[in-house]
């Protein structure tokens, strides 16, 4: 039992009620803990704590905020192995991937700690003699942050770090499926000296928590990472209260391979990106558009790479792909495969569950997938790749931009002219050409269209957590 999972006003405590939810190990399907979830009374206390914490933190100098955050980054780095082990047991990803996520978290904290000291205003020359016109940036207020289960630390650390750097307090609701790593992250901030009430952690019934926090007059900013339908509902709720929001929602990333590309490199990276975290990645590519003349060569190399992946418990050192997070994803994968094959696609490999224990699914490749197949129109969020033959780069770009999603896009070519076309014409918030170049702390992460709005990471990260105040005055 995770008996004291709530951090409210600097104290780890149990919820006021008796409701709990199960935490399962995806590799076995077994319940490994029961997580108590909060009641409305707990949320009221968290809101009061965040209001109090904001008043003290907003007055803390940027230098001191930065120092506290740098101490937190150091503690997270020291505790990275513990955090990684928690992620593997509760989320299922391979240990190597969990370690990568845990060790990247301090970089996000450090980046935002540095940005806290560089949040500049400006002076505007006045048209009135003797007047001084200045623009200053101020923290927007207490923040409600909602993070997903597929990257328990990666997403939560971005939200907390940006809020703290800007001078905001935060009530974070991490995923109930993967609580332990998130609790360790919050403890690092607390142990680093973040004042009571500045970072608060609650677990609860998602719809109840989001509805109550967004409606509260204390909360001034919402940050959400998750599915498109839920994100749209939360964005609408935030808008009804005139509250700003950052929405990092689902994607359905295209992966274009031009005829002149390095086919071996494109196939190798495609396998890594598609099956990383068992495909449970918002920026994971699914629609692979390959020019006709290199289609068979790419397909053969890609299928061989998928077949060679070692699937197993994430705690085994040789595991390259772990289980899906829950049985719902297994059902979804079977549906996507059956629908595509019925529509005329060829199953090149995979397509089935593995064993009877845990939530394992084979790395799956479908070829010559027709546009009407559901996997070409709905985000699968799992280890299924759809290969499509195209006649030209023009066709690949047109089909890539067809859907209402616009988070990430990947493309391969040796031509600078074609690369420039990909950069300019692909409708996505992030475009990576000839390599995997997204999600670093210093780069903006976010989408367009139904994939959301706003950026997490990079110099743009603090913008959504600050208000701009214009001051014009004439000295007495």
CORTAUR-V749088 format. One line per field, one symbol per residue. psi: psi as a letter, one per 20 degrees, with the letter a starting at -180 (. if undefined). A space follows every 50 residues. Layout:
BEGIN
psi->???
END
This chain:
BEGIN
psi->pnhmipookjpprqriajqrqqpqohhhjqpirpoqqrrhhhhghhghgh gghghghhipqhghgggghhhgggghghjhgggggggghhhiqqhghggg ghihghhgggghghhhiknqbrpppqippiqppqpqpqphaqqpppqrih nhgghghgggggghhijqrpopnrphhmhghhghghhggghijpqpigoq pqqaoghgggggghipihpiqppppbqgggghghhggghhjlpqqpooar rmpqoporhjrngggggghggghgjpkkjmphjpqhooopqghjghgggg gggggghipopaphiphjphparrhrhhhgggghggggggghiiqpohqb jqqoaipalqqqppppqlpqhiqhhiipohlalpqopppqirhggggghh jhrjqlfqqqqpqiphghghgghhipnqhppppjrokrjqhjqqorarci jaqrqprahihigijqqpppppqpq.
END
